[in-house]
């Protein structure tokens, strides 16, 4: 399934359905992402618009772009202080040069990342993005697929994926991509963030998001029940009372582009 199809069908639908849960889990990334950000701001891969709405309170103009019409519809319902565009940021020609390009987990999905960042360089002067480090450093986010693998043997191996959640885990690769796209002063700083989710939403979380969530969309009821029975206990180390707690291992990526 290509990215446009995924994010306009089951992928985007799941993120809209779980908007409150993902907002809570990803909220701690907003302060470091927006530190020092102002002026005209483009939010790349804005999803349901949490980061766009947050930056709109300090920006002269805030624009969110995402390939998912489903998620952009949810973003527009969230705030009227920002503008939202349904487009592929890899190829879309933006109508102005922004002071900042920001992204919270929205830049790892480009089929051609060099071309995408070259296009974005023409759209903005400063880049400030957060991306996941490796799958090995983020065991919470692979718990479901590791536990479910015996029952769902066709699950993808995401430890070395060129496009997807952990595609920017290798700092040298990210630096090469940005340098080839003619960004300068490229810097990746490790950012470890404590995140929480409501424990009563955990089952919905792992059955709707990620590779297991995608696989279960086509599974029969019996398979679904066996997967839930096997996967749910695997999360026990992360459950603390009414909360699920985990450490997110990410990069804070910054770069400059004074010349379009």
C-alpha positions in Angstrom: 0.0 0.0 0.0 1.5 3.4 -1.0 1.7 6.3 1.5 -1.1 8.3 -0.1 -3.5 5.3 0.0 -2.5 4.3 3.5 -2.9 7.8 5.1 -6.2 8.4 3.3 -7.8 5.1 4.4 -7.1 2.9 7.4 -4.0 4.7 8.5 -5.5 8.2 8.6 -8.8 6.9 9.9 -7.1 5.3 12.9 -5.2 8.5 13.8 -8.4 10.5 13.7 -10.2 7.9 15.8 -7.4 7.9 18.4 -6.7 11.7 18.2 -7.1 12.3 21.9 -4.8 9.4 22.8 -2.1 10.3 20.4 -2.4 14.0 21.4 -1.7 13.0 25.0 1.2 10.7 24.1 2.9 13.1 21.8 2.3 16.4 23.7 5.7 16.4 25.4 7.4 16.9 22.0 5.7 20.2 21.4 7.9 22.4 23.6 11.2 21.2 22.2 9.9 21.3 18.7 8.7 24.9 18.9 11.6 26.4 20.9 12.5 29.7 19.3 10.1 29.2 16.4 8.2 32.2 15.1 7.3 34.2 11.9 5.7 32.3 9.0 5.7 28.5 9.8 5.0 25.5 7.7 4.2 22.3 9.6 5.2 19.3 7.4 3.2 16.1 7.9 0.9 17.9 10.3 -1.6 15.1 10.8 -4.6 16.1 12.8 -3.0 19.5 13.5 -1.9 19.5 17.2 1.5 21.0 16.4 0.1 23.5 13.8 -2.5 24.7 16.4 0.3 25.1 19.0 2.6 27.1 16.7 -0.3 29.3 15.5 -0.4 31.0 18.8 3.1 32.4 18.3 3.4 32.6 14.5 2.5 35.3 12.1 1.2 32.6 9.7 0.8 28.9 10.4 0.2 26.4 7.6 -0.1 22.7 8.0 0.4 20.3 5.1 -0.4 16.6 5.0 -1.0 13.9 2.3 -4.1 12.7 4.3 -7.4 14.5 3.5 -8.9 12.6 6.4 -6.4 14.0 8.9 -6.5 17.5 7.5 -10.3 17.5 7.9 -9.7 16.8 11.6 -7.0 19.5 11.8 -9.4 22.1 10.3 -11.9 21.2 13.0 -9.3 21.7 15.7 -8.4 25.4 15.0 -9.3 28.3 12.8 -6.0 30.1 13.5 -4.1 28.1 11.0 -4.4 27.1 7.3 -4.3 23.5 6.1 -3.3 22.1 2.7 -3.9 18.5 1.5 -0.7 17.9 -0.6 2.4 15.8 -0.9 5.2 17.9 0.6 7.8 16.0 -1.5 6.5 17.7 -4.7 4.1 20.5 -3.8 5.2 24.0 -4.8 4.5 26.3 -1.8 3.4 29.8 -2.5 5.9 31.5 -0.1 9.2 31.0 1.7 8.6 30.3 5.3 10.8 31.3 8.2 10.5 27.9 9.8 9.7 24.4 8.6 8.7 22.2 11.6 7.6 18.5 11.7 6.8 16.1 14.5 7.2 12.6 13.1 6.2 13.7 9.6 9.3 13.5 7.5 10.3 9.8 7.6 7.7 8.7 5.0 9.0 10.3 1.8 9.7 7.8 -1.0 12.6 10.0 -2.2 13.8 11.9 0.9 16.5 13.8 -1.0 14.0 15.2 -3.5 11.6 15.9 -0.7 14.1 17.9 1.4 15.3 19.7 -1.7 11.7 20.8 -2.3 11.3 21.8 1.3 14.5 23.8 1.2 13.0 26.0 -1.4 10.0 26.5 0.9 11.8 27.4 4.2 14.8 29.0 5.8 15.2 26.9 8.9 14.3 23.3 9.6 13.3 22.0 13.0 12.0 18.4 13.0 11.6 15.5 15.4 12.0 11.9 14.1 12.3 8.5 15.8 15.7 7.0 16.4 16.1 3.2 15.7 13.5 0.5 16.4 16.0 -1.1 18.8 16.0 2.1 20.9 12.2 2.2 20.9 11.1 -1.2 22.2 7.7 0.1 23.3 6.8 0.8 19.6 7.7 -2.7 18.5 6.2 -4.6 21.4 3.0 -5.5 19.6 4.6 -6.8 16.4 7.2 -8.8 18.3 4.6 -10.5 20.4 2.2 -11.0 17.5 4.8 -12.3 15.0 4.1 -16.0 15.6 0.4 -15.4 14.8 1.0 -12.8 12.1 4.1 -14.1 10.3 3.8 -11.7 7.4 4.4 -8.6 9.6 7.1 -6.4 8.1 10.6 -6.2 9.6 10.8 -2.5 10.5 14.3 -2.6 12.0 15.9 -1.6 8.6 13.0 0.1 6.8 14.0 2.8 4.2 10.7 4.6 4.6 8.5 4.6 7.7 8.6 5.3 11.5 12.2 4.3 12.1 13.7 5.3 8.7 15.6 8.1 10.2 17.2 6.0 13.0 20.7 6.3 11.4 22.0 9.8 12.1 24.7 9.5 9.3 22.0 8.7 6.8 19.8 11.6 7.8 22.8 14.0 7.6 23.6 12.7 4.1 20.0 13.2 3.0 19.9 16.7 4.2 23.4 17.6 2.8 22.5 16.1 -0.6 19.4 18.3 -0.5 21.7 21.3 0.1 20.7 22.1 3.7 23.5 23.5 5.8 24.5 23.4 9.5 22.8 20.0 9.8 22.6 18.8 13.4 21.0 15.9 15.1 20.6 15.9 18.9 19.3 12.9 20.8 16.0 13.7 22.5 14.6 11.2 25.0 11.1 12.0 26.1 8.9 10.4 28.8 5.4 9.7 27.3 2.1 8.5 28.7 -1.0 7.0 27.4 -4.2 6.0 29.3 -4.0 2.3 30.1 -7.7 1.8 29.2 -6.9 2.8 25.7 -4.0 0.4 25.2 -5.9 -2.3 23.4 -7.5 0.1 21.0 -4.0 1.7 20.5 -2.2 -1.5 19.4 -5.1 -2.9 17.4 -5.6 0.2 15.3 -2.1 1.6 14.9 1.2 0.2 13.5 1.8 -3.0 11.6 -0.4 -5.1 14.0 -3.2 -2.6 13.7 -3.0 -2.7 9.9 -2.9 -6.5 9.8 -5.9 -6.8 12.0 -8.0 -4.8 9.6 -8.3 -8.0 7.5 -8.1 -10.6 10.2 -11.0 -12.8 11.2 -12.5 -12.6 14.7 -10.7 -15.7 15.9 -7.3 -14.4 14.8 -8.0 -11.0 16.3 -8.9 -12.5 19.6 -5.7 -14.7 19.7 -3.5 -11.7 18.8 -5.0 -9.5 21.6 -4.6 -12.3 24.1 -1.0 -12.7 23.2 0.0 -9.1 22.8 -1.7 -7.4 25.7 0.5 -9.1 28.4 3.6 -8.0 26.5 2.9 -4.4 27.5 2.8 -5.2 31.2 6.2 -3.7 31.9 4.9 -0.3 30.7 1.7 -0.2 32.7 1.8 1.8 35.9 -1.6 2.1 37.5 -3.9 3.9 35.1 -1.1 5.0 32.8 1.1 3.4 30.1 4.6 5.0 30.3 7.5 4.7 28.0 10.6 6.5 26.9 10.6 7.8 23.3 14.1 7.8 21.7 14.1 10.5 19.0 16.3 13.0 17.1 15.8 16.8 17.2 17.0 17.7 13.7 17.9 21.2 12.8 19.3 22.7 9.6 19.5 26.0 7.7 18.8 27.0 4.1 19.5 30.7 3.3 19.5 30.2 -0.4 16.5 28.6 -2.2 
